[in-house]
Amino acid sequence: MADHFTDRLKLNLSGTGKELTPQQLNENFKTIEKEFIERSVNVSWFGAAGDGIQDDTAALQELINKTPDYSILHIPSGRYKITSTLQIRKQGVRIFGIHKGRYRQGKGVTSIEYYGTGPCFQIGDESLPSFSGYQNVQFHDLSIRYEGADIGTLNNPFSQSVKRGYYGKGTLGIQDWKGGGVVLDNVLIEHFETAFWGYESDVNLFKCTEINYNKTGIHLQNRSSQFTSIALFTLGNDTALDLNSSNGARFLASQHIKDGSSNDIPILINDFMNAEFIGCWFEGLSREHKMTVPSFIQIGATKETKNVALRDSILAIADKFDDTQSVCNYFVDVVIGKKVLVDEVGGYPRNLKQLISFSGSSSTQQVTLRSHLDFSYSNNRYGENNGTGQALLLVEKYSNNGIEHLDETFVKAYLGARQNLPAGSWQKVKFNQINHDELIEFDAVNSRWRAKRAGKYRIQVYISTDPQVDGNRTRLALHLNDEQLTGSSAYAYLDDRVIGGLNYSALSGAMELRLEANSFIDIRVFSQNTMDILPGGGITYLTISRI
């Protein structure tokens, strides 16, 4: 420990210049600890230069090691060269720097400049049991930047255009192993492979934090739950947020600007429950970059993700380049996700290809859109069902008429060609032409309709036939969840009649029933005598609507 640090201790404890004996220091240990906690300990006392030339790694590590838990550590303004990982194995350590204006100006700020590999700061390590590591470490008013030479190239075209498109290979700004309670307050982290990496790192709070020009900005995994950020700012990252295998994250008034690339989605939420974005700003790349980000947010890339809410969002999406190509295809892409809510979207959503996309193969693809909807798309749809056809978009439009439900189930299918019915057997009616199918629920190949969500539905059928033999008995039936083609029984008979004259050549019926999601129906007809069903959208059709 440097002599001037010992002098400072003597001044604080005794008020004299007399040498304190080891016995006196031991007796006053609690007093020393109280001084550390209540007053800041300055890294310059340990010999740190802060000139950007001298290696200050040992001085900062000694500062951390030789102060008790809950100490306040002060790093004056300057450039601190760090060449290897700074290990933090303390509870409640608070590290303060100096912040004046924007960090990237480099004037009068505390700048931690990292030249090593792995983490710049590491809290705890992987050997610790779950959630029993070193917790409640705080970082205030700091710039943490990679300045080494082992760099990779970011895919982000904005970062490249401003000559900041690089990151340190294999580096992390701050890594928290099984700790949690991490606070970042007025902290900038730039040019790392991952800016903040948390594993079982829960109940963290980021305030006015900047995450810029990183391969990945914030990565949370494996029960890194109950995360809160206020006024988070991300800029020029390939991926700004990667939330995985956790539960609970709140982003309040965050700004995500010019993140992503043609291969990188700015915000990834996977195997996650309960993420909420409130009053946030989502800004796409500029049209000059002439490239398209697949979507701004992707939900459930490999595992089910649910309860994701995006409220009062502002989409500052640039104009389409070449007047045709969007700089961002979709605001939200759902792969395996349900209970996803997009509530009031403003700004320039019309510059997107669509607002919502469903690209997965799972049946759990559900989004509710609530908005005044003062924008439209060329096909008058807000979602693109480019997955397996199992996706559901429920649109609630706020208007002078109250809440209007758009994109509801409405299906009309009809027979496209004459269909012969052999005598004495039940046959499925081949509704193979589709007039309307709002949610893409009708399977024309198998002539059946499958409900994408639970609810009450009205089903109406009209079957026209050639004139028949007097006294021929015909029956019209609805089959529910019936995979058998023969030998099965009807769920309900819609029409059962005996033809009493040559002009009686139709069957019809309607019913209302409540269905569970993924229930399916088909329509079957029986005739004692051979007959033909006549084709055409006006004379042989099936209509289904949700009521």
N, C-alpha and C positions, 0 to 999 in steps of 0.2 A: 504494500500500500504506500502510495507516495507521501512524502513528509508533509506537503501542504495540506493533505487531507487530515493527517494527525493534528496539525496545528488548528484546523477548523474545529475538530472535535474538542480540543482543549479550550478553545474560545467559547464554544457553545455550552460546555459542561461546567467549567470552573470560572470562566471570565478572566483567567490569568494566563500568563505565558509559561507557567511552571509545568514541568514534565509530569505526566500522570503515570504512576506505577502500574504494573500489570494487576496488582491486587485492587487498586482503585478502579481500574477499568472493569474488572470483574464485578466489583460491588455495584458499579453504576451501569451494568449492562442494560437493565430495563429502561434506564434513563436514556441511554444511547439509542435503544430501539425506538423509544418514543420520539426522539429527535428525528430519526430516519423517517418515521411514519408521518409526522406532522409537518416536517420541513423537507424540501427536496434535497437529494444528494446529487451533486454535479459531476458529470463524467469527466470534466477537465481535471478534477482532483486526482483522477487515476491516470492522468497523462495523455488523454485524448487531445489531438491537435485540431481536428475538424478542418484541415486545409485541403482535403482531397488528394493529398500526396502520401502522407504518413499512413501506415496501416494501423487503424484504430480498433481492430478486432479484439485484441487482448484487453484493451482498456474498457470497452463496452462489456465484455464478458465478465471482467472483474467487478465492474459496477453492479451487474446483475447478481453475481455469486455472493458478494460480501455485504449485501444489504438484506435485512430480514423481510419476511412476508409483509405485504401491504405497504411497502415503502414507495415513496415518490421519487422517481429517477428523472433528473433533468439533463437534457442534451441541448446545449445552446445552439444558436444558428451557426451553420457551417456545413461543410461537405465531409462526411465521415466514410472513409474507405474501409469496407468490410470484405474480407477475403474467404471467410468460412462461416459456417452456421453459428448463430448466437443461440445458445440453449437457455431456455427459461424453465426452470423447475422451482417455481415459487407460486404462492397463492397471492392473488390480489395486487400484484406489482403494477404500478401506474407509471408509464413512460411518457414524459412530456417533452415536446420540442417547441419550436417557434414557428408560427404561421403568419405571414404578411402577404396578403394578396394571393394571386394564383400561383400555385406551386411551380408550374413549369417555367415561370420567369426566373426562378433561382435567385431571388434577391431577398436576403434577410430571413431565409428559412432554414429549417433543420432538414438536411438531405442525407439519408442513409443510402450510400452507393455501393451496390453489391457486385462483387467480382467472382464469387465462388460458384459452386454447384449445389444442388439440393435447396433446402429452405434458407432464406436469410434469417428469419426468426423461427424457431421451433419450440412450441409449448408441449411439454411432455414427450412421450415416445410410445411406440407400438407395443412395448412390453407391459404397459400398465393395464390393469383390469378395467372393465367398462365403467365409465363415468366416475373414476376415482383418481383422475389425474390432477394436474395443477390448473386451477380455475381462476376466473375473474381477473385475467390479465387485460390491462387497458393500454391503448396506444392513442396519444393525442397530438395533433399538430405536427405530423411527420410526413416527409416524402420518402418513400422507399422505392428505389429504382435499380434495375439491373443495368450495369455499365460494363460488363465483361465482353470478351471477344468471341465466345462460343455461342453464336446466335443462329436462330432459324428464321425463316421468312414467314410472316403472317400472310394469310390468304386475303385479308381485308383490303380492298382496293383503295379505300379512303386513307388508311394508314400508310399504304405505299405511296400515295400521291403527295402526302405531306412529309415523306421521308422518315416516317417513324414505324414502318412496317416490319419490325423485328422483335424477337423475344429470346431470352436466354434459355438454351436447351437444358431440360432437366432441372429447372429452377422453380422455386416457389417463393412468393413474398413472405407470407406468414402461413405456417402449418400448425394446426392444433390437433393433437392426438388425445382424444378421450378426455378433454378438459371441459370446455364450455365457459359460458359467461364472458366471452371475449367482447371487448368494446373497442370499436374503431371510431374515433371522433376527429373530424377534419384531417383525414389521412388520405394520401395519394399513393397508389401502388401501380407501377408501370413496367412494362417490358419483361414480364415473367411468363413462363409456360403456364403457371397457374398463380394468380395473384393471392387469393386466399383459399386454402384447402382445409376442410374440416371433416374429421372422422369421429363420430360420436361426440360432436362438438355442439352442444345444445344451449339454448337460451342466450344466443349472441345478440348484440345490438350494434348496428352500424349507423352512425349519424354523419351526414354531410361528407360521405366518403366518395372518393374518385377512384375508379378502376378503369385504367386506360391502356390501350395498345398491348393487351396480353393475349396469349393463345386462348386461355380460358380465364374469365374474371373470377367469379365466386363458384367454387365447387363444394357442395355439401353432400355427404353420403352416410349411409349406415347409422340411422337414428340421430342425425344432426338436426334435431327438431327445435320448434319454438324459436325460429329465427325472425328478427325484426330489423327492417332498415327504414330509415327516415331520410329523405332527400338524397338517396343514392344516385350517383352520376356515373354512367359508363359511356365510354367513347372509343370507337375504333378497334374493339376486340373482335377476334373471330367468333367466339361464343362468350357472351357477357355473364350468363347465369346457367349453371348446370346443377339442378336440384334432383337428387336421386336417393331412393331408399330411406325416406324420412317422412316426417309428419309435422305440418304447421310452418308456414312462412308468410310473413306480411311485408309488403313493399308499399310504403306510403310516400306519395309524391316523388317517385323515382323517375329518372330520365335516362333513356337508353337511346343513344344517338350514334348512327352510322356504324352499328355493330353488324357482323355477319359477312358472308360471302356467298358465292354460288354453291359452295360445298359446306357452309357452316350456318347453322340456325342460331340467331342471337340468344334465345332463351329456350332451354331444354328442361322439361319437367317430366320425370319418369319414375314409376314405382313410388308414387308420392301421394299423400293425402293432405288436403286442406292448404291450398296456396291462394293468397289473395293479393291483388294489385289494385290499389285505390288511388285515383287521381294521378295516374302516371302518364308519361310522355314517351311515345314510341316513334322514333324518327328513322326512316329508311335512308339508304344511300342516295346520293344525288344522281340525277339522270346522266351526268357526264361520265359516270363509271361504266355505263352500258353493260350492266350485268344484273341478274335477278337472284335475290335471296329466296330460297324455296318458301319459307314462311317466317314470320317474326317469332312465333311461339309454337313449339311442338309439344304435344301432350301424349304421354304413354307410348314411347317408341318401342319398348319391348314388354312392359308389364302394365297392368291396369293402374291408372291414375284417376283419382276422382276428387270432387269438391274443389274445383279451381274456379275462382271468381275474378273477373276483370271488370272493374267498375269505373265509370267516368273516365274512360280512356281517351287520349288524344292521339290520333294517328297523323303524324307529319310525314306522310309518304310523298316522295318527289313525283313530279309528272312522269309519265311514261316516256322512255327514250325511243327514238325513231317513231314516236306517236303510236306505238303498238305494244311495246314490251314494258311491263311493270318492273320497277326496281325491287318489288317484293310481291310474290304471288298471292299469299294469304296472310291474314293477321294471325289466325290460329289454325293449326293442322292437328286433327285428332286422329291418333292411330289406335290406341286402346284407352279410352277415357269416357267417363260418364259424370253426370252432374257438373257439367262445365257451363258457366254462366258468363255471358258477355252483356253487360248492362250499360247502355248508353255509350256509343262510340261516336266521337266527333272528329273534326279535322278533315282529312282528305281520304276517307276509305275508298272512294270511287276510283282512286288511282291504283288500288289493288286489282288483281284479277278477280278474286272473290274475297269476301270477308272470312268465311269459314271453309275449310277443306276437310274431307274425311278420306284418309288414304290407307286405313288399316284393313285387316281381314277379320277383326273381332266383331262380335255382336254388340260390344260395349263401345259405341260411338254416339254419344249424345251431347247435344249443345242446346242451350236455351239462349236466344238472342232477344233482349229487351231494349227497345229504342224508339225514338220518334221517327227514325228512318227517313231522314230528309235527303237520302242519297239512293241511287239505284245503279243497277248493272245492265249491260246490254240485253241479257236474257231474263232480267227481272227476278233473278234468284240471288240469295245471299250466301248460299252454300254450294259447294261442288261435291257431288257424290262420286268421287273418282276411286273409291275403294271397292268393297264387295257388294254394295247395295244395301248393307245392313245399317247404314248410318241414319241418324235422326236429328233434324234441326227443327226446333220449335221456335217460331218467331212470334213475339208479342209486340205488336205495334201500338204505341201510344198516339191517340188521335182525338179529334173532337167527338168521335163516336165512342170514346172509351178505349178499352183494350181490345184490339182486333188480333185474332190469331191467324197468321199467315203460314204458308207451307204446311198445312194440315193434310191429313189423308183425304184425298179425293181421287178415286180410280174409276175409269170407264174402260172396259175391255169388251171386245166383240168378236164374233166368229168371222173369219176372213174368207172361208171357202165352204161350200156345201159339205155337210157331215152326215154320213149314213149311219143309222142306228139299226142293228140287227134285231130281229124279233125276240122278245122274252128275256132281255138282259139289261142290266144297268150299264150305262156308258157315261164317261166324263165328257162334259161339253168342252170343246177345244176353243176356248177364248184365246186366240193367238194374235189378235191385233189390239193395240193400245191407243186409245184417244188421249187419256189423261192418266198420269201417275205422279202425283206431286212429290212423293217421297221415294219413288222407285221401289215399290213393294210388290208389284205383280210379276210373277214368273210365267212368261208366255210359253216357254218350252213345256212346262209341266201343268200349265193352265190352272194355276192356283195363286192365291193372294196371301201374303204373310204380313201380319201386323208388326210394325217396328216398335210399338209401345202399347202398354196396357190402356184400355179405355172402352168406351161404349161406341158401337158402330151400327150403322144402318146399311143393310144389304138388300139390294133390289135386283131381281132377275126377270128378263122377258125372253121367251123362246118362241120363235115362229117356225112352223113346219109346213110342209106340203099338205094339201087337203087329204084327209085320212078316211079310212073305212069306217062306216057308221058302227058305233058300239066299241071302238077301240079304246082300251084303257091306257092312259098315260099318267106318269107320276114325275114330279120335280122335287129334288131333294138337295139339301145342303149338308155337306160332310165336313167335319171338323177334325183337324189333326189326324187325318186318315191316310196312311201310307199305302194301304191295300187298294188294288185296282178292282178286285172282285171279292165277293163274299163278305163284305163289310156292311154295317148298318148305318143308316143316315142319322145325323144329329137332329135334323128337323125336316119335315115335308112341307114344302112351300105351295104345292099344287097337286091335287089328286082328282082326276076327272075322267069321265067316260064320254067320248065324243058322241054327240047326239045328232050330228048333221055335217054335211060337207063343208060348211063355212066355219066350223070350229077347228081352228088350226093353230092354236097358240097355248102356251103355258106361261104363267107368271106368278110371282109372289115376292113378298118382302118381309123382313123381320129385323128386329134390333136385338143385339146381344153384346154382353160384356166379355172381352177377350184379354188374356194375358199377353205380354210381349212375346213375339215369336210364334204365337198361335197362327195356324193357317187354315184356309177353307178352300173347297172346290165345289162345283155344281155338277150334279149327275141327273140323267134322265132315263126313265124306263118306258118302253112301249111294248104292248102285246104283239103288235104287228110291225113289220119293217116300215121305217119312214125316214125321211131326210129332214135335217134341220137346215133352215135357210140362212144364208150369210147376210151380213150388213150391219152397220153401226146403229141403224134405226129400228131393226126388227129382231135381232138376237144379241142381247147385250147383258153385261153385269156391271152394276155400279155399286161402289162402296164409299161411304163417307163417315168421318168421325163426328160424333154428336156429343 
